[in-house]
Amino acid sequence: MNPFFGNNKNMSKKFETNAIRTQLNRTEHLEHSVPLYLTSSFIFEDAEDMRASFAEEKERNIYSRYSNPNSSEFIEKVCQMEGAEAGFAFASGMAAVFSTLAALLESGDHILSARSIFGSTHSLLNNFFPKWNISHSYFKIDDLDAIEALIKPKTKLIYAESPTNPGVDILDLDALGKIAKKNNLILVIDNCFASPYLQQPIKFGADLVIHSGTKLMDGQGRVLAGITVGGAELIDKVYRFSRITGPALSPFNAWVLSKSLETLALRVDRHCDNALKLAEFLEGHSKVNWVKYPFLKSHPKYKIAKKQMKAGGCVVAFEVKGGLKAGQQFFDAIKLLSLSANLGDSRSIVTHPASTTHSKLSVEERAESGITDGMVRVSVGLEHIDDIIADISQALN
């Protein structure tokens, strides 16, 4: 029996309603809120039930490393939001990235990756996959026409983020989808900065979509999580790799995330409204060289962002005039906002990518990714926008 929709006979097609009303069947206690299933394993009715379960002749929970009711509910919600057939939830965003790629790649395979990606993903491609004879090539995000020249006989997939971390650059997902389909490649998109509320890459040709649930999905900096959703055939490979290697999301964190998704739309609307107002303020500031935000008309990919996204997201990037020293002075002068490497939190966060999230890259690699010494990444939170602007203004001045 499908555990979902049992209490929701008239499901809406609206994002916000499904995020709230998609939940497990109620138990005999008729609880209104789904309970926690803090159990490592599940029992069998008899020997035949046990045999059939392990033979995968029936769908049921066996062990929480494989599946758990709380994880299943969280996965179902994200699949609905992204328009995906199936998914698997992980203990962190990077566990999702590694496990997804490792499940699909073999020794000798080749990855095509955007140059502008998260620092830990860079490390994965450069420091770990080469040990297993898995190579990669980078393509520039503003030169997608050059991608096909980089394709090799053993190229297996294309990997990218949009918006990118930390520079909030935008990739044309429709163009990437067409390139992947034409060349029979798997397209994997990290959709963390947008969240499924703002963007659904599967609509543009993505085969798999990855999220760090730690960010906007949780929204309050409480838990680590990751999730990959997409086509059932590819997800089956990810699932079988992951049930053996064990990076599964904990039931408690899954329960927290499923509750958090109920307010995702409400929160992200406020994040985006605040972020656009901050970006507009920074764009005219005398102490700022440049500012990037997908829904600023000055963003080089503004039209593509408007085509792909409902709004611009919670992250604003800008460069302080004066380089590294001025940047350090700016961070030391911050009073209200948090100095942290996280994002998507209800609390606004300022980060210096060159010395934190992308510090493992060389100076040359950071330059190729558009990360300067004076770059500031702001994850704009839910505080009153006047207070956010006031703190950044006094720090700049």
Steps between C-alpha positions, in 0.01 A plus 500: 500500500630843410565679832438843347176691444306262724358794694481740207222393268481826311861597440561836339748565222619812678858491629426645844205269570685183401801602710272505805252222426732230363557271796501140616183314584390560856552221751228363723562800728367739232774753555477830310878540468708211367691328782871425515606147406821474702571136431803339341306199368152362434357158588347233276174313544650159419776323308327548164454873563869529580605306189270693268613834644870431444420360156335837425173333410317754714555864595555537872749640749775259603779710647528877538822505298283391205180690573299643786147648509630848585757494219238368258266789578778755449603339170140489377455870566818597313409272209164674471666841515762416236278291273718193559416130498714392796771609740735413783584711806850540640671609820640815333505685171851380418399142579232546233751640249761230560259206517309607190813537288668189644190291434491599133870511409751224429878498471600676179189718484517874439295784654422835339457753780434870515800682642283697744401241758522458879854470638450150643370379164817638340702299752302188421571532129866595539621303802288188536345381174840492323601224746235284332600607149202731460599820320329830435509809283368842595290719274442871541146587601480780242623284211265203477565479125847366583369205702465255213867543409587369848297180468711184493406140414474419874316817603208384716335809644478878523499659845409859582344739751259782421510746665867432570682506832615761594466741208127441425570465130227341288532212254253444220344172617303454180820524293677255733208261478509502120877441494466209743215340305674543165814328629325239718650641821348510849431856613537553877404840643567628851184702568591598856512878452158512334307235697224306321262786574685736266629262233445146374795397277325180383267723296806614304651157439684410820507127579591540866467790744707530819433712808679574821200481731716681755427826320159641402318171549573503872520877511602539862851356517399197707584184307727363228335324208518432128269354239515387138183463291435415138417213268422168669762302306787729595378538858493120533875498433552777757283312752682168459839666539385697802326219690834315497730797573270645766473881456127496583319791663399449864126465575511798735657731245255376236210581734639853559542556126154377411357749749725774361373443146153598620624861528750498211292717266415751770861530613655514155263776390631713789862402432466607138323826580771595751783390270378709206469810719853446637638450149335822380650687797850363436485571127520872562748492792825692462703233685388213274664412166222272378200305623339184361149377563305296242197731500697824471460630147876559492570128542651373171258205493194687630273385216598135545452527876151639446424211263622228738423636846195632682719748693870565556576300815656598830865558401654832396866527396696823485858628505625751754729769360851471638562127462588259779578760767175688445314170499650403836408838645144454373464162671649626825252788502189282462283514813160340436560250221673169568847412374451142388551268204138389485216649294123483468453568871232718656793706633696703246856376449805662344781284363841566347524222236871550424599414859220254587282298261745524207828537693626161378511630144813669370498872427485418129210258546306755702561764233371263231187449711451876542591501871700808594666583833243771562194289418231477768219244494191602693233244581213738561279387787157581633582795724347836414672625187570841656712333768687284246582802286595712801757244620659454158496877442682579823754223433572637153539851631 
